[in-house]
Amino acid sequence: MAQATEGERAEAVRQKYLPLFERQPGYLAAWVGFIRNADESLTDQIAIKVGVEEVIDQSTLPEADRIPDCLDGIPVEIIELVQGYPA
């Protein structure tokens, strides 16, 4: 059996944690994509992106609803979406 690619592994993690992502206030979508640098250029590192109407401090949520920076070895980014696109 072939080893899963990083993208396939990230997609499996996204599906596993989808119920957690959907509990975020203002949740819109979750997908697998590349991490962006501060200058908005793309890196080659895969991450799970969680799009919300407004990013809130995770410490204000119940512990069971908090999304860590990394799940099963895959980085997670919570980003604000405006009309379906990153703000």
Backbone torsions as a table, in degrees:
resi	resn	phi	psi	omega
1	MET	NA	133.6	-179.0
2	ALA	-72.2	146.1	177.5
3	GLN	-73.1	139.6	-179.7
4	ALA	-66.6	143.6	174.5
5	THR	-73.0	165.8	178.4
6	GLU	-59.8	-38.7	177.8
7	GLY	-64.5	-41.4	178.3
8	GLU	-65.9	-41.0	177.5
9	ARG	-62.9	-43.3	178.6
10	ALA	-62.4	-39.9	179.0
11	GLU	-65.1	-39.5	177.6
12	ALA	-63.6	-40.3	177.9
13	VAL	-67.1	-41.0	177.9
14	ARG	-58.1	-46.4	-179.4
15	GLN	-65.3	-40.0	-179.9
16	LYS	-60.3	-41.2	-174.7
17	TYR	-100.4	9.0	-179.6
18	LEU	-53.4	-42.2	177.6
19	PRO	-58.6	-36.5	176.9
20	LEU	-65.6	-46.0	-179.8
21	PHE	-60.8	-41.5	-177.6
22	GLU	-66.5	-17.2	177.6
23	ARG	-82.6	-6.2	178.7
24	GLN	-67.2	136.3	175.1
25	PRO	-58.3	131.4	178.6
26	GLY	72.0	21.9	-179.6
27	TYR	-57.4	135.8	177.4
28	LEU	-121.1	-42.5	-175.7
29	ALA	-167.1	161.1	171.8
30	ALA	-138.4	136.3	-178.0
31	TRP	-152.1	169.7	176.6
32	VAL	-100.2	133.0	179.7
33	GLY	-156.0	-172.6	179.7
34	PHE	-96.4	146.8	176.0
35	ILE	-71.6	141.8	176.6
36	ARG	-102.4	144.2	172.7
37	ASN	-75.6	172.3	178.7
38	ALA	-58.5	-29.9	179.5
39	ASP	-87.0	10.9	177.8
40	GLU	75.7	1.8	174.9
41	SER	-74.6	147.9	-178.5
42	LEU	-80.6	143.2	171.3
43	THR	-95.5	-178.9	175.6
44	ASP	-100.4	13.3	-179.7
45	GLN	-94.1	126.0	178.9
46	ILE	-75.6	143.9	176.2
47	ALA	-147.5	162.7	170.3
48	ILE	-94.1	127.7	178.8
49	LYS	-104.1	130.9	176.7
50	VAL	-116.2	113.4	-178.5
51	GLY	-93.0	130.0	-179.9
52	VAL	-132.6	163.3	177.8
53	GLU	-67.4	-34.9	179.4
54	GLU	-153.2	128.7	178.3
55	VAL	-73.4	129.2	177.2
56	ILE	-119.7	158.9	178.5
57	ASP	-64.8	120.7	-177.8
58	GLN	-60.6	-26.4	-179.2
59	SER	-67.9	-13.6	178.8
60	THR	-85.4	-8.5	-179.1
61	LEU	-93.0	156.9	171.9
62	PRO	-56.7	145.3	-175.4
63	GLU	-52.7	-38.6	-178.4
64	ALA	-67.5	-17.6	-178.0
65	ASP	-101.9	-2.1	-178.3
66	ARG	-77.6	138.4	177.4
67	ILE	-101.9	120.3	177.7
68	PRO	-74.4	169.6	179.7
69	ASP	-69.0	-17.0	-177.1
70	CYS	-147.9	135.1	177.3
71	LEU	-126.1	122.1	179.4
72	ASP	50.7	39.1	177.4
73	GLY	82.6	2.4	179.5
74	ILE	-108.3	124.6	177.4
75	PRO	-61.7	148.7	178.5
76	VAL	-125.4	132.0	175.4
77	GLU	-119.8	129.9	173.7
78	ILE	-100.9	123.3	-176.3
79	ILE	-129.1	148.9	177.3
80	GLU	-82.5	132.3	177.0
81	LEU	-109.5	138.3	176.3
82	VAL	-119.9	117.2	-176.6
83	GLN	51.3	40.9	175.4
84	GLY	83.5	1.6	-179.4
85	TYR	-123.4	151.8	177.1
86	PRO	-56.3	139.1	-178.9
87	ALA	-72.4	NA	NA
